[in-house]
């Protein structure tokens, strides 16, 4: 019938994962020579074969990690082996005399190592023994000191089922502890400042609403810090408490010029300035606020941070900032350099000498008679007789939405309402490449030419020590400039290859006198065109209607 020799290690297989838990459930496999299989054959009269006992018929009643479940399955296999060996020895002793003993059925219970789960398996009676009943189950529970979370309804159903023996199922389970909620950070300032301009009911852009400078005063709150929650304790099947884990404290995004409040429930500014998120923390950058106009008598205005000018910037002024510059008034013929964004709420009247540069975007109400460089985007109501360089996009879609005269250069896209004029004002539009770097290359070439000319003059009379020292410095300058030019040429060549068909120009109407250049191809507009898209074609510039795109 069976053997009293058992294998020490169980044969465990893993069933498919239940959808709710994502954890594979082990199934205990007992070989035909196992005493459990011997008892099963004695009870059922079936032919020899292995037994498969899954730990659960569905989702586990308590959460259990896969490694922990496999470890518990091994303990359960060992406990069943020991129990069935004891019972088989009682049967084997009587079989020596070719008789069956009268043994009552037994209730096998296995309590998990953490006392959070109890498995039950009913062993059938032998001979004239009594079958296990609810009272026997209650006595077994009492022996194991299990008095919490018993599935009495499930056990009653099991006792009424056929077959009810050799079925492994959970009979009691504890209440798992609930981990506390993690602390959170409630941010009062956006991490990213959008460059979307508000448009009023007259389709005029409100550039002041950009507010790229987020002013904050010392002591003001940047974000609230919510503390972690306390966990809820659990309880084992023996009534013992299971301590919970509290939530983790919030990671406070504390940066330069910020500090935690005394209560630790808020991140506050320790200086007046501008709030900015740097990728992992909030910091307060200093802001230079000028409540009035900036004139030539103010000299060069330079600041390591953001600048907010509430008035105009007059002729002859130089304004430089490592951060953003916001100007609420008008910009005249001056020089402005912004490390990030430049916003001119009223407009720019450059008088053909103003030079505007921004490492991110330029936003202006109108642009007249000036030169602008921006690495990301340029946006305005209208652009008149100006040289525009953008490594990203140029958008003129609100207000007058017109570009008249001058040259517009953009790497990716030009989008304009009206290009040119009825008077056929010459207007040039170029797409592709890296316009800002191309202009930088031209400036470097001019500088190199001037330096080499100076060297030629000095080398004619190199006797004086002062001139020899100056020649040495100029030689070094020429060497460095040539290295920069070489790298810039490679970048420009790669950018031209990458641009391919990724650039285009959109317009509602374009007048004769305008010239569109994409790559090495140019198209002169001879007749007025409406709702058109210009993009690279095969050895030419392709044009299609806006509706077709």
Secondary structure, 3 states (H helix, E strand, C coil): CCCCCCCCCCEEEECCCCCCCCCCCEEEEECCCCHHHHHHHHHHCCCCCCEEEECCCCCCCCCCCHHHHHHHHHHHHHHHHHHHHHHHHHHHHHHCCCCCCCECCEEEEEECCCCCEEEEEEECCECCCCCCCHHHHHHHHHHCCCCCCECHHHHHHHHHCCCCCCCCEEEEECECCECCCCCEEEECCCCCCCCCCEECCCCCEEHHHHCCCCEECCCCEEEEEECCCCCECEECCCCCEECCCCCCCCCCCECCCEEECCCCCEEEECCCEEEEECCCCEEEECEEEECCCECHHHCEEEECCEEEECCCECCCCEEEECCCEEECCEECCCEEEECCCEEECCEEEEEEEEEEEECCEEEECCEEEEEEEECCEEEECEEECCEEEECCEEEECCCCCEEECCEEEECCEEEEEEECCCCCCCEEEEECCCHHHHHHHHHHHHHHHHHHHHHHHHHCCCCCHHHHHHHHHHHHHHHHHHHHHHHHHHHHHHHHHHHCCCCEEEEEEECCCEEEEECCEEEECCCCEEEEEEEECCCCEEEEECCCC
